[in-house]
Amino acid sequence: MLFITFEGPEGAGKTTVLKMIKEQLKQDGFTVVITREPGGSDISEQIRQVILNKENTLMDPWTEVLLYIAARRQHLVEKVIPNKDSNKIIISDRFSDSTLAYQGYARSLDIDKINTIQKLIFENYQPDLTILFDIKPEIGLKRILLRKNETLNRLDKETIEFHQKVYDGYQKIAINNPNRIHIVNANLSEKKVFNSVYELIMNLIEEKKV
Ligand code: TMP
């Protein structure tokens, strides 16, 4: 199994590129499983409803952390770990770096404490590769506002200062994990972003001999 995660601020185009990558890898003959966080399993999708519900304005920041981690635990146990010995490529739209960027850096919670909890629950479980979609918050937010039919969730509705902190947080996380995290410029055309992401994934496939 290869476990790959896509990370980045809102409106970075992760989900669109994920669909394109899935199609390409399938055409190449690989077995690909696409999943997302919070979500990816029935129970985790139910937790997602609670977390993102914009009526839940009273949610305590640590409750938020614990809900994301609960959703992640369930997702990991149901969707990722059972495939450990298979030759599948599992790609998750977000994973634990999101908790560090959004709850740790943007909500200014204690990063060491979040790391300690995640270590306890996930025993250092790390993706083989993480692709960070790099887009400035003002551009990303403009993109989601322009998308018709998109209802903003509780996190989308945070201030631009919050999203700037998410952005800065991701940059720090990337600096701290240079081997795992690769940054792609998400300002470029979809095709160019796709090409960069595809190249990174093919390099990993080559390296791990999948
Ligand atoms: P999505 O819109 O990319 O599906 O993600 C849902 C929102 O949840 C998005 O605003 C990012 C946020 N999020 C966190 O704040 N912490 C996390 O751990 C995860 C996985 C997502």
Boltz pocket constraint, residues with backbone or C-beta under 6 A from the ligand:
constraints:
  - pocket:
      binder: B
      contacts: [[A, 10], [A, 36], [A, 37], [A, 38], [A, 52], [A, 68], [A, 93], [A, 94], [A, 95], [A, 96], [A, 97], [A, 98], [A, 99], [A, 100], [A, 102], [A, 103], [A, 155], [A, 156]]
      max_distance: 6.0
